[in-house]
Structures are given as structure tokens and as C-alpha cells.
Amino acid sequence: IIDSDPTTAVNYMQIFREEFGLGFEQEQVKKNCRASMEDVEERALGDLLVKLEKALVESSINKQTVTDNSESKTVRSMQGIKGTVSTYNQAASALVGGGNDMTVAKLDQIVDQVAPANKSGKIVCLCGGTFIRKFRELMDNKVEVQVPVGSDEFGIKALVYQGQLPIFLVQHEIFNATGNSDEALFIDPAHYSLVNLAGGELGKVSSKKSVAAGTADNQEMSMKDAHYGVYSLEYRFEQASALVTGLSHTISS
């Protein structure tokens, strides 16, 4: 039972923008296999969505002043999911049994920690490939635990640990990257929402790009479009999530 008085957390709206377009020279010269405007636009949208996903997972709330063409501007970044976890932001060695490896007992302890604030009836674990391999080894050694392989929960493939609450383990590229590969993030998706500023829904804007100093007109001057959106992360009950750090796995097979 969560009986403490709620407190308000502040998060910023973050602007995401990814430009795309073809220069005049590109538009006028025909080439075999040349990327069309549709190809360029599709790639730019993909790049923007990758940036948005990365911000949602690991961005840190920040506000700073930058100078652009001698004009001072304020730039804000949102708080990502990792930064919302405080109560159960813990080293692997602080969990039951100590050590830096993951164990079944530690998985059960994490479930026990976050279960009181859980709303969705499930836990999603974002982790790296090494964590997944360790999990498979643990489950191979515990035949009494059912592990549905290839669950389609959330439209993605996940392994499922059936504890007091099911944990859906999803390998995520952010947790394969240097700096995050020794971490695993356990969240209740019911407490996180992607919100956007009114009028800031994902869409397109157009602007005329000026000619860069010292460059030829046909190199830089073109009509540039951009995918654009203003989004933030809304979250509640940070006690429903856990971040485990300092993981180092021993895998025998």
C-alpha cells in the first residue's frame, strides 16, 4: 500500500526536429539508384523517432542557454525514464546474496520491491544482450519455471519470467551501448505516458535554407522540410520501477 503524500515532479517539453531535403544540384542531376525525396523523408522520420526513443529512456532533465547566430536561446531536455527512478536505484551487489551477477533470488526481490505500486500487472525489463543470455541460463537450470519464448506483448519479442508479477525482458540497443551495458531497467508501463504540447504533434514544417558563407548556390541552397514534434514524459509512482546497476554476468554456456 502506498500511503505517503504525493509530491510533484517537473519535466520539460523537448523539441525534436530532423531536417530533410535535396539540394538544387541533386534535384537536377539524374543518377542511377539516387535516393528520392520520399526515401530521404522516410529516413529522416526514422532518425527523429530514434532520438525521441533515446530521450524517453535515458535523457536527463536540463536547461541551458546556447548562442546561435549571435542570438541567445534556451534549450531544454526532458527527464527520461532512467532518471525518474530513485527509491529502487540500486547496485546489483546491494541485492540479496550480494555479488554483481543476476540471480533468480534477485529477480524475485525486484518484483517484491515494485509490486505494491504496480498497476499494469506486469513489469517490462529493458536490458542488454548479456543480461538476456544470463536469464536464459538461469531458466535452463530451473525447469519448474515456465518461460514463454517469443511473447508478442507490446508488439515486440520478449522473454517472460513468471514470478509474482511477470517480467517481460526486452533486449534494447541502449542497454547494449557502452555506459549502459551493466544496467537493467524494470518499469511498469502503466505509469509512463508520452505527452505532447498542443500544436506540437509529430508533423512537418518547411523553411528556406540560406546559402552558407563560402559555398556555391547549387551546393547548399534548397528548400528544406523537417519532421517536428514537441514531447515530454509524464510519470507517476517512481516506486513502481527499479534500476539495477553494476551488473557483471558469469555465463557458463
Salt bridges, closest charged atoms under 4 A:
GLU18 OE1 - LYS51 NZ 2.54
GLU19 OE2 - ARG17 NH2 3.52
GLU19 OE1 - LYS209 NZ 3.58
GLU41 OE2 - LYS204 NZ 3.01
GLU53 OE2 - HIS172 NE2 2.54
GLU58 OE2 - LYS54 NZ 2.37
ASP68 OD2 - LYS73 NZ 3.16
ASP101 OD2 - LYS134 NZ 3.18
ASP101 OD1 - HIS249 ND1 3.07
GLU137 OE1 - LYS134 NZ 3.19
GLU144 OE2 - LYS142 NZ 2.95
ASP152 OD1 - LYS157 NZ 2.86
GLU153 OE2 - LYS122 NZ 3.41
GLU183 OE1 - LYS82 NZ 2.77
ASP188 OD2 - HIS191 NE2 3.43
GLU234 OE2 - ARG236 NH2 3.35
